[in-house]
C-alpha cells in the first residue's frame, strides 16, 4: 500500500491555519465595518488592518491549539482534519516560531489600529492575543475547562465586531453589541461542531469542553440554540428600531441553517462532522454577508 504524499511546506501551513474556521475571523470584521459604513464612518485602512489583525489572532489560536493539544496528547487518534504537529509534519520549534510570527503580525496590525483608536484598542488587542494563547495553553487553558465557547463568543463576536466599528467610527454605539451578538453566536457554532466531533477523544485526554463534559446530546442542542438565537436577534433589532429592517435579510440563510443543523443532529460519525464543520463555516459566511448587506441597506 502506498503512503500518502507529504504535503508541501505551504500546504502544511495552510492546513495548520485551518481555513474552514477562518470565517469566524472574517465575518465579525465585515459586520463591524458595515455598521460603521451605515453611519458614514467607513475607513478602508482601518477595516483592512482590523481584518488582518482578526485573521492573525484566529490563526494564532489555531497554531496554539495545534501545539498545546499535541503536547497534552489531545490530538491522538484524531478523526478530524490532520493536525500538523501531532502528525510530525512540523516540529515543536517550528510551531513555536509560527506562533511567534502570528503574534508579531497581530502586533503590527495593532500598532496602526492603536494609533487610530487609542488605549481601548490596545486593551482589546492585548486581551485577544493572550486569549488566543490561553485557549489551550497556559496554567488555565480555557478550552480544557469548558470556557472555549465563551472565548469564541466574546472575542470573535462582541470584541471583534465592536472593535472594528470603533476604529472606524471612533465612538461606541448602543446598538453595536446587539449587532455583534448574533455574529458571536454563529461563530461559536463552528467550535461546537468541532467539539461534537472530538468529544470522545477530548474526554479521554482531559479536555473537558462543554460537549465532552455534558455529552453530544447537549452539544447538538447547544448548536441548535446558537442558530435559533442568531435568527431571533435580528427580529429584536428590527422590531426595536435599533437598526433598519434590512437585518432581516439574514433570514434568507435559514434554509441553509436548517440543512446544516440536520446534519449535525443526524450524523454520528466523525467524517460527517467534518462535513458539518465545513457547512457551518459556509453558513457563518453567508449569514455575515446578509447581515452586513442589511446594515448597509439601513444606512440613512
Residue frames relative to the residue before (quaternion, step in Angstrom):
aa qw qx qy qz dx dy dz
X 1.0000 0.0000 0.0000 0.0000 0.00 0.00 0.00
X 0.3930 -0.7377 0.4987 0.2295 3.60 -0.78 1.00
X 0.4402 -0.6726 0.5296 0.2710 3.52 -1.12 0.76
X 0.5472 -0.6023 0.4622 0.3523 3.54 -1.11 0.67
X 0.5402 -0.6296 0.4555 0.3231 3.54 -1.05 0.82
X 0.4795 -0.6557 0.5029 0.2954 3.56 -1.06 0.82
X 0.4736 -0.6684 0.4793 0.3149 3.63 -0.85 0.86
X 0.5566 -0.5873 0.4643 0.3601 3.54 -1.23 0.49
X 0.7116 -0.4586 0.3133 0.4302 3.57 -1.27 0.28
X 0.6747 0.4820 -0.2977 0.4731 3.58 0.88 -0.94
X 0.6552 0.5216 -0.3177 0.4446 3.59 0.92 -0.90
X 0.6058 0.5570 -0.3553 0.4432 3.59 1.07 -0.70
X 0.7251 0.4379 -0.2592 0.4639 3.58 0.84 -0.95
X 0.5755 0.5376 -0.3790 0.4859 3.58 1.17 -0.46
X 0.6360 0.5229 -0.3152 0.4720 3.57 1.01 -0.85
X 0.6692 0.5050 -0.2959 0.4577 3.58 0.95 -0.90
X 0.6513 0.5233 -0.3130 0.4515 3.59 1.11 -0.66
X 0.2816 -0.8072 0.4764 0.2054 3.61 1.32 -0.28
X 0.1396 -0.8530 0.4974 0.0742 3.60 0.51 1.18
X 0.6179 0.5737 -0.3576 0.4015 3.60 1.05 -0.66
X 0.6921 0.4691 -0.2839 0.4695 3.59 1.17 -0.43
X 0.5498 0.6882 -0.3786 0.2841 3.59 1.18 -0.40
X 0.4926 0.6249 -0.4533 0.4017 3.60 1.20 -0.13
X 0.5767 0.5881 -0.3694 0.4302 3.59 1.22 -0.48
X 0.6835 0.4422 -0.2807 0.5085 3.59 1.21 -0.43
X 0.6781 0.5135 -0.2901 0.4386 3.58 1.05 -0.75
X 0.6868 0.5350 -0.2988 0.3909 3.58 0.79 -1.04
X 0.6512 0.5055 -0.3543 0.4414 3.68 0.84 -0.74
X 0.6550 0.4949 -0.3149 0.4764 3.60 1.00 -0.79
X 0.6179 0.5453 -0.3347 0.4570 3.55 1.04 -0.76
X 0.6924 0.4734 -0.2793 0.4675 3.59 0.88 -0.96
X 0.6598 0.5044 -0.3140 0.4601 3.60 0.93 -0.82
X 0.6471 0.5101 -0.3115 0.4733 3.56 1.05 -0.77
X 0.6442 0.5141 -0.3225 0.4655 3.58 0.98 -0.80
X 0.6377 0.5235 -0.3269 0.4609 3.58 1.01 -0.80
X 0.6583 0.4897 -0.3050 0.4836 3.59 1.01 -0.80
X 0.6653 0.5085 -0.3052 0.4535 3.57 0.91 -0.90
X 0.6145 0.5567 -0.3471 0.4382 3.59 1.07 -0.68
X 0.7115 0.3939 -0.2400 0.5302 3.58 1.25 -0.45
X 0.5723 -0.6281 0.3635 0.3818 3.57 1.26 0.31
X 0.5841 0.6125 -0.3494 0.4020 3.59 1.20 0.38
X 0.2838 0.7884 -0.5071 0.2020 3.61 1.16 0.43
X 0.0236 -0.7721 0.6349 -0.0165 3.57 -0.96 0.99
X 0.3420 -0.7875 0.4642 0.2176 3.63 -0.21 1.18
X 0.6558 0.5084 -0.3271 0.4523 3.63 0.95 -0.78
X 0.6661 0.4894 -0.3030 0.4743 3.57 0.93 -0.88
X 0.6407 0.5211 -0.3245 0.4612 3.59 1.00 -0.80
X 0.6635 0.5020 -0.3062 0.4627 3.59 0.95 -0.88
X 0.6597 0.4971 -0.3090 0.4713 3.59 0.97 -0.83
X 0.6342 0.5219 -0.3277 0.4670 3.58 1.04 -0.76
X 0.6497 0.5093 -0.3173 0.4667 3.59 0.99 -0.81
X 0.6604 0.4991 -0.3085 0.4687 3.57 0.90 -0.91
X 0.6670 0.5016 -0.3014 0.4612 3.58 0.95 -0.85
X 0.6454 0.5207 -0.3181 0.4595 3.58 0.99 -0.83
X 0.6493 0.4989 -0.3122 0.4817 3.58 0.98 -0.83
X 0.6347 0.5347 -0.3322 0.4483 3.59 1.00 -0.81
X 0.6681 0.4887 -0.3040 0.4716 3.59 0.95 -0.85
X 0.6406 0.5167 -0.3284 0.4634 3.60 1.00 -0.79
X 0.6746 0.4748 -0.2950 0.4820 3.58 0.91 -0.90
X 0.5913 0.5555 -0.3542 0.4652 3.59 1.08 -0.71
X 0.6658 0.4959 -0.3023 0.4683 3.58 0.88 -0.95
X 0.6648 0.5031 -0.3050 0.4603 3.59 0.99 -0.81
X 0.6438 0.4996 -0.3181 0.4844 3.60 0.98 -0.82
X 0.6551 0.5183 -0.3040 0.4581 3.56 0.94 -0.94
X 0.6377 0.5249 -0.3133 0.4687 3.57 1.01 -0.85
X 0.6352 0.5249 -0.3178 0.4691 3.57 0.97 -0.88
X 0.6878 0.5000 -0.2758 0.4481 3.58 0.89 -0.99
X 0.7615 0.4020 -0.2340 0.4514 3.57 0.59 -1.12
X 0.6202 0.5231 -0.3609 0.4599 3.62 1.04 -0.63
X 0.6378 0.5114 -0.3335 0.4695 3.59 1.02 -0.74
X 0.6507 0.5194 -0.3142 0.4562 3.58 0.96 -0.85
X 0.7483 0.3997 -0.2127 0.4849 3.59 1.03 -0.80
X 0.5349 -0.6661 0.3876 0.3463 3.58 1.26 0.01
X 0.4406 0.7221 -0.4452 0.2937 3.59 1.22 0.21
X 0.6837 0.4867 -0.2873 0.4617 3.61 1.23 -0.33
X 0.4162 0.7032 -0.4857 0.3104 3.60 1.19 0.23
X 0.8452 0.1202 -0.1117 0.5086 3.56 -1.15 0.75
X 0.1716 0.8128 -0.5355 0.1521 3.57 0.98 0.85
X 0.1943 -0.7495 0.6182 0.1353 3.52 -1.24 0.62
X 0.5837 0.5588 -0.3699 0.4584 3.55 1.29 0.04
X 0.7706 -0.3054 0.2443 0.5032 3.59 -1.26 -0.30
X 0.6353 -0.5761 0.3726 0.3544 3.53 -1.14 0.76
X 0.2251 -0.7317 0.6248 0.1535 3.55 -1.12 0.73
X 0.4585 -0.7750 0.3639 0.2380 3.51 -0.49 1.27
X 0.6841 0.4642 -0.3160 0.4654 3.62 0.97 -0.63
X 0.6412 0.5201 -0.3249 0.4612 3.59 0.94 -0.83
X 0.7134 0.4511 -0.2548 0.4719 3.58 1.04 -0.78
X 0.5347 -0.6646 0.3864 0.3508 3.59 1.27 -0.04
X 0.4331 0.7090 -0.4620 0.3104 3.60 1.22 0.20
X 0.7677 0.1002 -0.0950 0.6258 3.59 1.21 -0.46
X 0.4677 -0.6668 0.5049 0.2858 3.55 -1.22 0.52
X 0.6781 -0.4548 0.3715 0.4420 3.55 -1.31 0.15
X 0.6597 0.5205 -0.3096 0.4450 3.56 0.94 -0.88
X 0.6500 0.5098 -0.3180 0.4653 3.58 0.97 -0.81
X 0.6728 0.4834 -0.3109 0.4658 3.58 0.95 -0.80
X 0.6134 0.5261 -0.3543 0.4705 3.60 1.03 -0.67
X 0.6448 0.5114 -0.3192 0.4699 3.59 1.00 -0.81
X 0.6474 0.5126 -0.3192 0.4651 3.60 1.02 -0.77
X 0.6255 0.5211 -0.3336 0.4754 3.59 1.04 -0.76
X 0.6507 0.5094 -0.3127 0.4683 3.58 0.97 -0.87
X 0.6458 0.5188 -0.3203 0.4595 3.60 1.01 -0.80
X 0.6443 0.5109 -0.3222 0.4691 3.60 0.99 -0.79
X 0.6336 0.5105 -0.3283 0.4798 3.58 1.01 -0.79
X 0.6580 0.5247 -0.3111 0.4415 3.58 0.91 -0.92
X 0.6669 0.4891 -0.3075 0.4706 3.56 0.95 -0.85
X 0.6305 0.5250 -0.3320 0.4654 3.59 1.01 -0.79
X 0.6466 0.5136 -0.3189 0.4652 3.59 1.01 -0.81
X 0.6293 0.5334 -0.3385 0.4526 3.60 0.97 -0.80
X 0.6488 0.4907 -0.3122 0.4908 3.58 0.96 -0.84
X 0.6637 0.5384 -0.2956 0.4270 3.54 1.01 -0.89
X 0.5847 0.5840 -0.3805 0.4150 3.60 1.06 -0.68
X 0.6747 0.4715 -0.2945 0.4856 3.57 0.90 -0.89
X 0.6765 0.5052 -0.3033 0.4417 3.57 0.87 -0.93
X 0.6356 0.5065 -0.3299 0.4802 3.59 1.05 -0.71
X 0.6137 0.5412 -0.3472 0.4582 3.59 1.04 -0.73
X 0.6882 0.4566 -0.2735 0.4931 3.57 1.10 -0.69
X 0.8385 0.2778 -0.0908 0.4600 3.56 0.72 -1.11
X 0.4750 -0.7215 0.4136 0.2878 3.59 1.25 -0.13
X 0.8511 -0.2251 0.1510 0.4496 3.52 -1.38 -0.38
X 0.6296 0.5383 -0.3785 0.4130 3.69 0.82 -0.74
X 0.6731 0.4839 -0.2987 0.4728 3.58 1.01 -0.79
X 0.5930 0.5491 -0.3651 0.4621 3.60 1.10 -0.61
X 0.6525 0.5094 -0.3096 0.4679 3.58 0.95 -0.87
X 0.6513 0.5133 -0.3103 0.4648 3.56 0.94 -0.91
X 0.6794 0.5114 -0.2966 0.4346 3.58 0.86 -0.96
X 0.6698 0.4893 -0.3003 0.4709 3.58 0.88 -0.94
X 0.6611 0.5081 -0.3074 0.4586 3.58 0.93 -0.90
X 0.6501 0.5263 -0.3199 0.4450 3.60 0.98 -0.81
X 0.6589 0.4990 -0.3081 0.4712 3.59 0.96 -0.86
X 0.6681 0.4958 -0.3034 0.4645 3.58 0.88 -0.91
X 0.6578 0.5013 -0.3145 0.4659 3.59 0.98 -0.81
X 0.6142 0.5489 -0.3473 0.4482 3.60 1.06 -0.72
X 0.6699 0.4735 -0.2859 0.4953 3.57 1.04 -0.78
X 0.7153 0.4740 -0.2497 0.4487 3.56 0.97 -0.91
X 0.4216 0.7105 -0.4794 0.2960 3.61 1.21 -0.08
X 0.8067 0.0224 -0.0224 0.5901 3.58 0.95 -0.85
X 0.6815 0.4728 -0.2893 0.4778 3.61 1.25 0.03
X 0.6682 0.5236 -0.3643 0.3830 3.52 -1.34 -0.01
X 0.7184 -0.4709 0.3041 0.4119 3.57 -1.31 0.07
X 0.7835 0.1676 -0.0989 0.5901 3.61 1.19 -0.44
X 0.0966 -0.8385 0.5341 0.0491 3.61 0.41 1.20
X 0.4797 -0.7182 0.4268 0.2682 3.55 -0.59 1.18
X 0.6848 0.5118 -0.2935 0.4277 3.57 0.87 -0.95
X 0.6702 0.4996 -0.2907 0.4655 3.58 1.14 -0.61
X 0.7307 0.3801 -0.2234 0.5213 3.59 1.26 -0.23
X 0.6221 -0.6005 0.3287 0.3799 3.58 1.15 0.57
X 0.5695 0.6124 -0.3756 0.3995 3.59 1.23 0.35
X 0.3778 0.7456 -0.4748 0.2755 3.58 1.26 0.14
X 0.6356 0.5383 -0.3302 0.4441 3.57 1.00 -0.80
X 0.6479 0.5033 -0.3097 0.4806 3.57 1.02 -0.83
X 0.6162 0.5562 -0.3349 0.4458 3.58 1.00 -0.86
X 0.6973 0.4665 -0.2845 0.4640 3.59 0.79 -0.99
X 0.6540 0.5203 -0.3236 0.4437 3.60 0.86 -0.92
X 0.7065 0.4666 -0.2717 0.4575 3.58 0.87 -0.95
X 0.7986 0.3570 -0.1850 0.4478 3.57 0.64 -1.12
X 0.7535 0.3144 -0.2132 0.5365 3.62 1.07 -0.57
X 0.6535 0.4067 -0.3225 0.5509 3.53 1.29 0.47
X 0.8207 0.2774 -0.1520 0.4758 3.55 -0.07 -1.31
X 0.7202 0.4534 -0.2664 0.4525 3.60 0.71 -1.07
X 0.7036 0.4816 -0.2903 0.4346 3.59 0.76 -1.01
X 0.6774 0.4777 -0.3026 0.4704 3.60 0.89 -0.86
X 0.7012 0.4620 -0.2780 0.4665 3.58 0.80 -1.02
X 0.6503 0.5175 -0.3238 0.4522 3.59 0.99 -0.77
X 0.6404 0.5142 -0.3199 0.4723 3.58 1.00 -0.81
X 0.6358 0.5175 -0.3195 0.4753 3.56 0.99 -0.81
X 0.6864 0.5206 -0.2957 0.4128 3.57 0.84 -1.00
X 0.6871 0.4865 -0.3113 0.4408 3.63 0.87 -0.86
X 0.6864 0.4293 -0.2942 0.5080 3.59 1.24 -0.17
X 0.7479 0.3736 -0.2159 0.5044 3.59 0.87 -0.91
X 0.2303 -0.8035 0.5038 0.2180 3.60 1.24 -0.57
X 0.6867 0.3276 -0.3012 0.5747 3.53 1.03 0.87
X 0.4327 -0.6537 0.5440 0.2991 3.54 -1.30 0.27
X 0.2321 -0.7591 0.5950 0.1260 3.54 -1.17 0.61
X 0.5422 -0.6300 0.4452 0.3330 3.57 -1.02 0.75
X 0.7256 0.4539 -0.2465 0.4548 3.56 1.05 -0.70
X 0.5253 0.6866 -0.4207 0.2749 3.62 1.14 -0.42
X 0.6469 0.5060 -0.3397 0.4584 3.62 0.99 -0.67
X 0.6099 0.5255 -0.3519 0.4776 3.58 1.13 -0.58
X 0.6366 0.5066 -0.3229 0.4835 3.58 1.02 -0.78
X 0.6733 0.5131 -0.2900 0.4464 3.56 1.03 -0.82
X 0.5723 0.6497 -0.3763 0.3298 3.58 1.08 -0.67
X 0.7126 0.4187 -0.3055 0.4728 3.67 0.68 -0.84
X 0.5778 0.5609 -0.3816 0.4538 3.59 1.15 -0.52
X 0.6633 0.4970 -0.2988 0.4729 3.58 0.94 -0.88
X 0.6375 0.5245 -0.3275 0.4596 3.57 0.99 -0.77
X 0.6707 0.5036 -0.2960 0.4571 3.56 0.92 -0.92
X 0.6853 0.4772 -0.3022 0.4596 3.59 0.85 -0.92
X 0.6066 0.5467 -0.3540 0.4558 3.59 1.10 -0.62
X 0.5865 0.5875 -0.3692 0.4178 3.59 1.10 -0.63
X 0.5876 0.5621 -0.3736 0.4463 3.61 1.10 -0.61
X 0.6669 0.4991 -0.2977 0.4664 3.57 0.92 -0.91
X 0.6448 0.5387 -0.3321 0.4287 3.59 0.94 -0.85
X 0.6384 0.5052 -0.3378 0.4724 3.61 0.95 -0.78
X 0.6282 0.5339 -0.3260 0.4626 3.56 0.99 -0.84
X 0.6955 0.4695 -0.2729 0.4706 3.57 0.94 -0.88
X 0.5706 0.5694 -0.3761 0.4568 3.59 1.15 -0.55
X 0.6690 0.5020 -0.2965 0.4609 3.56 0.92 -0.91
X 0.7874 0.3834 -0.1705 0.4516 3.56 0.82 -1.04
X 0.3522 0.8009 -0.4554 0.1648 3.61 1.24 -0.16
X 0.6917 0.4688 -0.3321 0.4376 3.69 0.68 -0.86
X 0.6976 0.4565 -0.2790 0.4766 3.59 0.92 -0.86
X 0.6054 0.5419 -0.3574 0.4605 3.58 1.07 -0.65
X 0.6577 0.5143 -0.3120 0.4534 3.57 0.91 -0.92
X 0.6637 0.5107 -0.3036 0.4545 3.56 0.95 -0.86
X 0.7131 0.4400 -0.2448 0.4879 3.58 1.12 -0.71
X 0.5280 -0.6459 0.4041 0.3752 3.59 1.27 -0.02
X 0.4816 0.6253 -0.4553 0.4121 3.57 1.24 0.40
X 0.0711 -0.8605 0.5044 -0.0051 3.55 0.12 1.33
X 0.0691 -0.7678 0.6360 -0.0357 3.52 0.18 1.33
X 0.6741 -0.4775 0.3396 0.4498 3.58 -1.19 0.24
X 0.6605 0.4992 -0.3135 0.4650 3.59 1.00 -0.79
X 0.6515 0.4990 -0.3197 0.4736 3.60 0.98 -0.80
X 0.6727 0.5050 -0.2937 0.4540 3.57 1.04 -0.78
X 0.8274 0.2567 -0.0942 0.4905 3.59 0.80 -1.02
X 0.6125 -0.5989 0.3399 0.3881 3.60 1.22 -0.01
X 0.6550 -0.5506 0.3691 0.3627 3.51 -1.30 0.48
X 0.5881 0.5586 -0.3893 0.4365 3.60 1.03 -0.59
X 0.6295 0.5141 -0.3224 0.4853 3.58 0.99 -0.85
X 0.6676 0.5236 -0.3054 0.4323 3.59 0.90 -0.94
X 0.6502 0.5091 -0.3243 0.4615 3.57 0.98 -0.79
X 0.6805 0.4658 -0.2995 0.4798 3.59 0.95 -0.78
X 0.5845 0.5452 -0.3722 0.4718 3.58 1.11 -0.57
X 0.6454 0.5280 -0.3066 0.4590 3.55 0.95 -0.92
X 0.6699 0.5030 -0.2971 0.4582 3.57 0.89 -0.96
X 0.6743 0.4930 -0.2995 0.4610 3.59 0.95 -0.85
X 0.5966 0.5496 -0.3617 0.4596 3.59 1.06 -0.66
X 0.6798 0.4659 -0.2923 0.4851 3.57 0.92 -0.87
X 0.6281 0.5520 -0.3412 0.4294 3.59 0.94 -0.86
X 0.7211 0.4299 -0.2590 0.4776 3.59 0.78 -0.97
X 0.5640 0.5852 -0.3903 0.4327 3.60 1.17 -0.44
X 0.7140 0.4053 -0.2527 0.5120 3.58 1.11 -0.63
X 0.6101 0.5532 -0.3575 0.4404 3.60 1.17 -0.40
X 0.6371 0.5687 -0.3428 0.3913 3.61 0.93 -0.84
X 0.6488 0.5028 -0.3550 0.4476 3.68 0.84 -0.71
X 0.6034 0.5351 -0.3595 0.4694 3.60 1.08 -0.63
X 0.6433 0.5159 -0.3076 0.4747 3.57 0.98 -0.88
X 0.6556 0.5180 -0.3118 0.4524 3.59 0.93 -0.89
X 0.6975 0.4634 -0.2778 0.4707 3.57 0.87 -0.94
X 0.6690 0.5012 -0.3104 0.4527 3.60 0.92 -0.87
X 0.7270 0.4167 -0.2390 0.4906 3.58 1.04 -0.74
X 0.4053 -0.7449 0.4382 0.2982 3.56 1.36 0.08
X 0.3226 0.7311 -0.5304 0.2829 3.55 1.04 0.77
X 0.7399 0.0722 -0.0841 0.6635 3.55 1.32 -0.37
X 0.6240 -0.4974 0.4198 0.4324 3.54 -1.30 -0.08
X 0.6527 -0.5372 0.3607 0.3941 3.60 -1.22 0.27
X 0.4560 0.7107 -0.4380 0.3082 3.58 1.25 -0.16
X 0.5689 0.6093 -0.3927 0.3884 3.61 1.14 -0.51
X 0.5689 0.5987 -0.3827 0.4141 3.58 1.23 -0.35
X 0.4318 0.6764 -0.4683 0.3697 3.59 1.27 0.00
X 0.5397 0.6357 -0.4013 0.3789 3.59 1.14 -0.53
X 0.6012 0.5862 -0.3571 0.4092 3.59 1.13 -0.58
X 0.5264 0.6206 -0.4203 0.4013 3.59 1.21 -0.25
X 0.6728 0.4816 -0.2984 0.4758 3.59 1.19 -0.45
X 0.4004 0.7550 -0.4552 0.2499 3.60 1.24 -0.06
X 0.6367 0.5119 -0.3667 0.4451 3.68 0.87 -0.71
X 0.6362 0.5106 -0.3296 0.4752 3.59 1.03 -0.74
X 0.6344 0.5315 -0.3249 0.4577 3.59 1.02 -0.81
X 0.6523 0.5132 -0.3175 0.4586 3.59 0.95 -0.84
X 0.6559 0.5003 -0.3161 0.4685 3.59 0.92 -0.86
X 0.6640 0.5070 -0.3065 0.4561 3.57 0.95 -0.86
X 0.6537 0.5095 -0.3096 0.4660 3.58 0.97 -0.85
X 0.6223 0.5358 -0.3462 0.4537 3.59 0.98 -0.75
X 0.6431 0.5176 -0.3242 0.4619 3.56 1.00 -0.79
X 0.6682 0.4975 -0.3003 0.4645 3.58 0.93 -0.89
X 0.6829 0.4847 -0.2857 0.4659 3.59 1.08 -0.69
X 0.7914 0.3997 -0.1846 0.4241 3.57 0.88 -0.89
X 0.7077 0.4709 -0.2703 0.4521 3.60 1.09 -0.54
X 0.2091 -0.8351 0.4972 0.1084 3.61 -0.37 1.16
X 0.6786 0.5207 -0.2933 0.4270 3.60 1.17 -0.42
X 0.6516 -0.5725 0.3502 0.3535 3.55 -1.12 0.73
X 0.6447 0.5076 -0.3683 0.4371 3.67 0.81 -0.75
X 0.6373 0.5125 -0.3295 0.4718 3.59 1.06 -0.67
X 0.6226 0.5218 -0.3396 0.4741 3.58 1.07 -0.70
X 0.5973 0.5495 -0.3656 0.4556 3.59 1.10 -0.61
X 0.6556 0.4832 -0.3084 0.4915 3.57 1.02 -0.77
X 0.6295 0.5234 -0.3331 0.4679 3.58 1.05 -0.72
X 0.6138 0.5419 -0.3420 0.4611 3.59 1.08 -0.70
X 0.6642 0.4895 -0.3028 0.4770 3.58 0.90 -0.90
X 0.6664 0.5018 -0.3057 0.4589 3.59 0.95 -0.86
X 0.6419 0.5160 -0.3254 0.4646 3.59 1.03 -0.74
X 0.6311 0.5222 -0.3284 0.4703 3.58 0.99 -0.80
X 0.6397 0.5094 -0.3153 0.4815 3.58 1.03 -0.81
X 0.6353 0.5323 -0.3240 0.4561 3.58 0.97 -0.85
X 0.6427 0.5252 -0.3264 0.4523 3.59 0.92 -0.91
X 0.6640 0.5026 -0.3066 0.4610 3.58 0.94 -0.86
X 0.6619 0.4934 -0.3098 0.4716 3.60 0.89 -0.89
X 0.6402 0.5209 -0.3174 0.4669 3.58 0.95 -0.90
X 0.6709 0.5088 -0.3000 0.4484 3.58 0.90 -0.92
X 0.6350 0.5218 -0.3248 0.4680 3.57 1.01 -0.78
X 0.6828 0.4810 -0.2900 0.4673 3.57 0.92 -0.89
X 0.6300 0.5204 -0.3328 0.4706 3.60 1.01 -0.77
X 0.6658 0.5043 -0.2988 0.4616 3.57 0.91 -0.92
X 0.6483 0.5076 -0.3142 0.4725 3.57 0.97 -0.84
X 0.6566 0.5191 -0.3073 0.4527 3.55 1.00 -0.82
X 0.6301 0.5183 -0.3311 0.4740 3.59 1.05 -0.71
X 0.6655 0.4997 -0.3037 0.4639 3.57 0.97 -0.84
X 0.6300 0.5325 -0.3300 0.4590 3.58 1.05 -0.73
X 0.6838 0.4770 -0.2855 0.4726 3.57 1.16 -0.55
X 0.4199 0.7178 -0.4677 0.2994 3.58 1.27 0.04
X 0.5108 -0.6546 0.4533 0.3241 3.61 -1.00 0.76
